[in-house]
């Protein structure tokens, strides 16, 4: 089989996982909070576990946002979610 044959073949279906909760948080949080979160995610001096701890400790943040795991913040910031927003 040649590369030309491979290129004309039908691609395999993409298995889509759940939507990114960081994307959802950025869309639903007040603009100032969303900008603050985006700023923390783009700051290479901050660890993702630190971001998760800071957000989890804020009683004014909705519970579902406080429960976002540090790995989800990492995945979003590195552009590995469906938004493909690379922050670092």
N, C-alpha and C positions, 0 to 999 in steps of 0.2 A: 504494500500500500504506500502511496506517495503522500507527501505533505499536501499536495493539491486535493487528493481524495479526502484526507483528514479534515481539511478546511471546509469542504462542502458537506461533511457529515453533520447530523443533527446533534447539538450539544446536549449533554446530560442535564436533567432538571436540577435546579438549585434548591437545596433544602434550606429553607429560611427558618432561622430560630426566632426567638421572641424579640420584640422591638427593644432597643436600647433604653434603659430607664434613665440614663443621663440625658439622652436626647429629649425624653419626655419631661424630665425635670427642667431642662433649659427652656422648653416651650411653655410650661405651665407656671413656673415661678415668676414672681414680680421681676420686672426688667432689671432692677438694681441687683437683686439676688442672682439672677441668671448671669449677669455680667461679672459679678464677684466670683461665682463658681467657675466661669470660663477663664477668668484671670488666674485663679488658683491652679486650674488644670494646665495652663500654659506655662506656669512658673516651674522651671526645671529644678529649682532649689527645694521644692516641696515634694515630699513622698506621697504617693497615692494613699497609703495607710493613714498618714497625717490628715489628708483632706477628708477621708471617710470619718475619722475620729472627730474632727472639728464640726463637720456637718451633723453627725449623730448627737453631738452634745448641745446643739442649738434647739431649745424648746419651741422656738417660733417656726421652725421648719416642719412641714408636714411629715408625719411618721413614715410614709412610704419612701420619702426622699432620704430621711435619716437612716433608713435600712439599706441604702445602696452600698454594696461591697466595694472595697478598694480595687479589686480586679476589674470591676465594671468601669470605674473611673479611668483606670489604666487603658483598658480597651478603647474607650471613647477618645481619650487624649491622643492615642497613637493612631487614630483613624481606622481602627479595626472593626467599627460597627457600621451599620448601614448608612450613616451620615457621611462617612469618610472625611470627617473634619479633623485634620492633623493639627494638633496644638503643640506637640513637642516631638 
